[in-house]
């Protein structure tokens, strides 16, 4: 991996996933909880939701998050990313040029 790419990965983000837990009534419930923390570059983007032909929808992408491939290869679309109190929903994940060096995670910031 080129040195200039790794220098940009300076933000520590939390990867959150649905974790099975037991509540006080001994029932199984699921909640988003931290799975791991990794370093990333966070790049603001713009986007909007657009309906296209044949009922396809383009999603609203607000941020692109770049992580090292080995650190993020187990990240899936049903997970979320937390950074400094901001929560991001993963829209799609791209492995640029199939080089297995970095992953580009396209996200939408969720406003609570």
C-alpha positions, 0 to 999 in steps of 0.5 A: 500500500502506498505510504500516502494512503496510510497517512490519511487513515487518521480517524479512529472509527467504531464498527457496530453490528447487531449483537445478541443480548439477554434482557432482564426477562431473559429474552433474546434481543438484538442491539447495535454494539461496538464490534471493533475499532479501526483507523479510517479516512472520512471524506464528505460527499454529496448525494440524493435519493433518486428514482430511476427507470425499472424501479431502481433507486440511487441512494443518498451517500453523504460520506466515503470512509476508506479503511485498510482491506485487512482491517475491514474485510469482515465489514458488511452492509448491515453494520453501522459506523460510529465516529465522534457521536455521528452514526453512519449507515453503510450503503455499499462497499467497494474494493477499488480495482480489486487490489485488496489494499483498501476498502471504500465504504459509502455511507449515509449519516443518520440524524437522530 
